[in-house]
Amino acid sequence: MIVFRICNTVYSNDISGNGAKMYGGRWNNKGVPVLYTSSTRALAALEILVHISTNNVQPIDFSILSIFLPENSIDEIPLTALKTEIDKNGLNSNFKFIGDNWIKSNSSLLLKVPSIVIPEEYNYLVNPLHKNFNKVKIVENKLFRFDNRLVTK
């Protein structure tokens, strides 16, 4: 399967999960590496836009990666398991304990999770510590520009 990731161009060749390890994220605590990806380009763009100040977006600062993920090692967290937390906290929902436990268990390479931005869409977390991580490959890396209507006020 091909998934997508939009990131700062400086880090566009790094799929190690080190950014998430350094800062933590919705699905992991600081110190736990995870690679965050999205099922579509549009979802990847929305996932970035909700986390950045549109006043600071430079149109050439981003790249979009198309990443190959083998599909034979996937766990899934259904929306129904998270619905109460999402309904209560929305974009502030926090599932660090789930992601950390998944990484520690090393049960699969991928964890399919609902997007908080669009709960009916999915993101894929990638475990860089999994034995099959060497099969994860960047198949395309190109500059990405947000449409100015999305990033200017």
C-alpha positions as a printed NumPy array, in Angstrom:
array([[  0.   ,   0.   ,   0.   ],
       [  1.093,   3.587,  -0.572],
       [  0.589,   6.17 ,   2.179],
       [  1.519,   9.842,   2.372],
       [  3.453,  12.122,   4.647],
       [  3.929,  15.881,   4.429],
       [  6.896,  17.209,   6.353],
       [  9.452,  19.956,   6.397],
       [ 11.671,  19.476,   3.354],
       [ 14.784,  19.415,   5.529],
       [ 13.547,  16.114,   7.019],
       [ 11.979,  14.614,   3.912],
       [ 14.44 ,  11.731,   3.659],
       [ 14.068,  10.782,   7.327],
       [ 11.409,   8.137,   7.963],
       [ 13.017,   6.915,  11.192],
       [ 10.345,   8.305,  13.52 ],
       [ 12.958,  10.471,  15.243],
       [ 10.85 ,  13.646,  15.041],
       [  8.051,  11.987,  16.986],
       [ 10.637,  10.476,  19.327],
       [ 12.081,  13.926,  20.075],
       [  8.779,  15.723,  20.612],
       [  6.053,  13.136,  21.108],
       [  2.711,  13.228,  19.336],
       [ -0.931,  12.293,  19.735],
       [ -0.049,   8.582,  19.645],
       [  3.362,   8.531,  21.347],
       [  5.244,  10.023,  24.247],
       [  8.584,  11.743,  23.885],
       [ 11.269,   9.073,  23.617],
       [  9.134,   6.64 ,  21.582],
       [  9.784,   6.623,  17.806],
       [  6.776,   6.499,  15.471],
       [  6.383,   7.437,  11.819],
       [  3.052,   9.185,  11.194],
       [  1.494,   8.705,   7.73 ],
       [ -1.935,   9.24 ,   6.15 ],
       [ -4.032,   7.187,   3.768],
       [ -4.462,  10.081,   1.303],
       [ -2.615,  13.212,   0.268],
       [ -5.58 ,  15.368,   1.302],
       [ -5.656,  13.894,   4.79 ],
       [ -1.893,  14.361,   5.116],
       [ -2.378,  18.062,   4.249],
       [ -5.176,  18.489,   6.784],
       [ -3.146,  16.745,   9.483],
       [ -0.358,  19.301,   8.947],
       [ -2.65 ,  22.322,   8.713],
       [ -4.282,  21.685,  12.095],
       [ -0.858,  21.697,  13.748],
       [  0.77 ,  24.767,  12.255],
       [  0.217,  28.472,  12.418],
       [ -0.83 ,  29.547,   8.947],
       [  0.993,  32.85 ,   9.514],
       [  4.312,  30.974,   9.487],
       [  3.81 ,  28.722,   6.454],
       [  6.339,  29.208,   3.693],
       [  5.08 ,  27.548,   0.508],
       [  8.436,  25.909,  -0.228],
       [  9.091,  24.513,   3.249],
       [  7.235,  21.241,   2.708],
       [  7.664,  18.   ,   0.81 ],
       [  5.189,  15.204,   0.272],
       [  6.375,  11.639,   0.505],
       [  4.697,   8.627,  -1.038],
       [  5.737,   5.702,   1.121],
       [  5.351,   2.   ,   0.409],
       [  4.148,  -0.045,   3.4  ],
       [  3.786,  -3.829,   3.306],
       [  0.229,  -4.773,   4.27 ],
       [  0.886,  -8.07 ,   5.995],
       [  1.445,  -6.695,   9.511],
       [ -1.375,  -4.348,  10.563],
       [ -3.222,  -3.826,  13.831],
       [ -6.235,  -1.494,  13.883],
       [ -7.87 ,   0.746,  16.444],
       [-11.518,   1.174,  15.407],
       [-13.224,   4.535,  15.733],
       [-15.711,   3.02 ,  18.186],
       [-12.877,   2.39 ,  20.665],
       [-11.95 ,   6.089,  20.642],
       [-15.304,   7.77 ,  20.113],
       [-15.886,   8.834,  23.725],
       [-12.465,  10.496,  23.959],
       [-12.844,  12.18 ,  20.553],
       [-16.358,  13.44 ,  21.351],
       [-15.115,  14.831,  24.666],
       [-11.751,  16.336,  23.649],
       [-11.763,  16.645,  19.833],
       [ -8.395,  17.789,  18.5  ],
       [ -7.004,  17.605,  22.047],
       [ -7.641,  13.863,  22.223],
       [ -4.601,  11.987,  23.462],
       [ -3.825,   8.345,  22.774],
       [ -0.157,   8.235,  23.796],
       [ -0.635,   5.209,  26.056],
       [ -2.144,   3.215,  23.168],
       [  0.67 ,   4.058,  20.766],
       [  3.41 ,   3.511,  23.336],
       [  1.976,   0.107,  24.273],
       [  1.684,  -0.835,  20.599],
       [  5.324,   0.087,  19.94 ],
       [  6.481,  -1.805,  23.052],
       [  4.477,  -4.904,  22.103],
       [  6.07 ,  -4.906,  18.634],
       [  2.976,  -6.826,  17.503],
       [  2.861,  -5.278,  14.033],
       [  4.623,  -2.933,  11.668],
       [  1.525,  -0.759,  11.184],
       [ -1.26 ,   0.584,  13.34 ],
       [ -4.323,   1.831,  11.438],
       [ -5.951,   4.616,  13.458],
       [ -8.847,   6.991,  12.804],
       [ -7.899,  10.572,  12.033],
       [ -9.049,  13.034,  14.668],
       [ -9.489,  15.665,  11.951],
       [-11.831,  13.405,   9.916],
       [-12.658,  10.366,  12.073],
       [-13.976,   8.362,   9.115],
       [-10.526,   8.584,   7.451],
       [ -7.384,   6.737,   8.547],
       [ -3.784,   7.395,   9.394],
       [ -1.157,   4.687,   9.607],
       [  1.441,   4.695,  12.345],
       [  4.634,   2.887,  11.414],
       [  6.787,   1.148,  14.021],
       [ 10.45 ,   1.831,  13.15 ],
       [ 11.517,  -0.784,  15.726],
       [  9.636,  -3.615,  13.989],
       [ 11.651,  -6.343,  12.236],
       [  9.944,  -5.534,   8.892],
       [ 10.65 ,  -1.795,   8.969],
       [ 13.4  ,  -2.338,   6.377],
       [ 10.578,  -3.012,   3.859],
       [  9.198,   0.534,   4.307],
       [ 10.4  ,   2.622,   1.353],
       [ 10.009,   6.174,   0.099],
       [  8.806,   5.788,  -3.491],
       [  8.413,   9.496,  -4.25 ],
       [  9.644,  12.664,  -2.57 ],
       [  8.646,  15.997,  -4.069],
       [  8.066,  19.583,  -3.026],
       [  4.586,  20.33 ,  -1.744],
       [  2.94 ,  23.713,  -1.742],
       [ -0.21 ,  24.468,   0.174],
       [ -2.774,  26.406,  -1.833],
       [ -2.52 ,  30.025,  -0.633],
       [ -6.227,  30.04 ,   0.216],
       [ -5.495,  27.481,   2.934],
       [ -2.522,  29.25 ,   4.483],
       [ -3.273,  32.973,   4.314],
       [ -5.839,  34.966,   6.175]])
